[in-house]
Amino acid sequence: MHSSTQQSEASELIDSEARKKYQAARLGLARRLHETLAQDLAAIGYQLDSVIAEDAISDSIRADLRHIRIKVMEAAQNFRDEIYKLRKTDRIASQAELKELLAGIKIEIDFGYPLLIDPAEELLLEAIMEIARNTMKHSNAKHFYLKSTLDENSLVLEIGDDGIGKLSLSSEKFGLRSIDESLREITSNYSCNSDDNGTHYRVVIQKELFVR
């Protein structure tokens, strides 16, 4: 009976993880499609600008083309708005997943920092999730935090815990390699200090990666 209950709980856990991965994949695909369409519309807009500037066309045709150009700009802006919403949805989902993952310890999570362009946004979320997994699996921490500050040229993120620490950055254990690879894709300015006071990441991201 006990074995049957354990199997049922394991099956539910697998189903839950599968649903999360499916939802994340759908969001990622939708975001990429929206971005492609927004880029295509922008290119069409530039082509229309070139045609509008031609001396050979009549004033009436030029006026019609300008009207079309305005409609294209509106459509492109709508797509950009949708992309922004999808990125926010990803972040909201990640915050909910973090709270579930870190249940039982004190958490201090600030996702209020500016949205990043892809793939920086996705890579950063992946790194944050892996750091949180390490906290729960290996650190015996009582507190996990994600803090952000903005200065004139960059975003500074501090991520970490008050656990056992003493992780080696060169180690392939604890998911450190995947964290390192994700962060190096978006910044050359990050550090990780791991000692008796816990594991603490400091990540600096330049404003060029912010969604405009």
N, C-alpha and C positions, 0 to 999 in steps of 0.2 A: 504493500500500500504506500509506504514511504517512498519507494523507488518510483512508483507511478506518479506521485505528486511532484517529485523532482523532475521527472521527464516532462510533465506538463508545464512546469515553470520554465524549464529550459526551452521548450518549444515556443512558449509565449515570448520569451526574451529574443529568440532568433527571429520570430515574426516581427517584433517591434523594431529590431535593428534593420531588417529587410525593408520595412515600410519607410524608415528614416532615409535609408540609402536611395530608395526609389523616389521619394519626394525631393531629395537633394539633387538627384540626377535630372528630374523634370524641371526644377528651378534653374539649374545650370543650362539646360538645353534652351529653355525659354529665354533666358538672358542673352545667350549667344545669338539666337535668332533675332531678337530685338536689336541687338547691337549691329548685326549685319545689315538689317533693313535700314537702321538709322544712318549707317555709313553710306549705303546705296542712295538714299534720299539726299544726303548732303552732296554726293557726287552729281546727282541729277540737277540739283540747285545750281552748282557751279557751272555746269554745261549750259543751263538756261541763261545764266548771267552773260556768258560769252555770246549767245545768240542775240540776246536783247541789245547788246552793245554794237551789233552789226549795223552799218549805215544803210544797207540795201533793203531792210525790211520797212514796211509802212508803219505809221504811227498807231494805227488801229491794231495791227498784229502785235506791235511792241506792247501795247496796253494789255492785250489778252495774255501775252507771255508773262508780263509782270504779275497779273492776277494769278496765273498758274504757279508762278514762283512763290507767291505768298502762301498758297495752299500747300505747296511742298514743304516750305519752312514750318508751317503749322503741324503738318504730319510728322516731320522729323522731331520737332519739340515734343509731340505727344509720345513718340517712341522713347525719347530720352527720359521723359517722366516715368514711363513704364519700367525702364531699366533701373532707375533709381528706386522704384518701389520694390522690384525684385531683389535688389541688393539689400534693402532694408529687411525684406522677408527672410533672406538668408541669415542675417544678423540676429533677428528675433528668434529664429529657429535654433541658432547656435546658443543663444543665451538660455533658452529653455532646456536645451540638451546639457549645458554646463550645470545648471541648477539640479538637474536629475542625476548627473554623473557625480557631483560633489555633495550629494545629500549626506547629512551627518556631520559636516564640518562648516565652520563659519566662512561665508563667501562675501567678497567685496568686488563686484563686477561693474565696470563702467564701459558700456558700448556707445557712449555718446560722442566719440571722436568722429571726424569727417569720414564719409564713405570714400573708399579707394577705387580706382579703376581696376578692371580685370586685366590680368589674373592676380594682381596684388591683393585684392580683397579676399579672394578665395584662398590664396596661399597663407595669408595672415590668419584667417579663421582656422585653417588646418593646423597651423603651428600652435595656436592657442589651445585647441582641443587636445592636441598631443601632450602639451605641457600639463594640462589638467588631468589627463589619464595617468601620466607619470606620478603626479601628486597622490592620486588615489591608490595606485598600485604599489608604490615603492617608498613614499616619504614618511608615512605615518603622521601627516600634518594635521593641524587643527584649524588652519586658516589658509585660504587661497584668495589671491587678489589680482585684479586687472585694473590698472590705473592709467589715465592718459592726461597729458598736458600739451598745450599748443604754444609754440613760440612763433617768432616772425617768419621763420623759414621751414619749420618742420613740426612733426608730431612725435612726441616721446611717449612710448608705452612701457610700463613696468608691470611685469607678470611674474608671479611666483608664489611661494608658500613658506611656512615656518617649520617644515619637516626636517628629516634627518640630513638631507643634502649630501654633499661629498660625491656628486656625480662627476664623471670624467667626460669632458667635451669630445675627446677622441674616441670614446667608447661607442660601439654600435648597439649597445643595450639601451633599454628604457626609451626607445624611439628617438634618441638624441640625433641620430643621423637624419631622420626625416624632418625633424624640427630645424636642424642646421640647414638642410637643403632648401626648405621652404623660405626661411628667413633670408638666406643669401640671394634668393631670386629677387627680393624686393628692397634689400638694403645691404650696404657694406659696413654699416655702423650698428652692430649689436654686440652685446656681451652677455655672458652667463657666469654668475658667481654662485658656487655651490659649496656650503660649509655647514658647520654645526647649527647655524642660524637659519638654514633652509636653502632653497634654490631660488635665485632671483635673476630674471632676464630684464635687460634694458634694450629696447629697440627704437631706433631713430629712423623715421620715414620722412623723406623730403616732400614738400608740398606739390611737386610735379606729379605725384601719384594720386592726388585728391581728385575726386569727381568735380568737374567745374559746372 
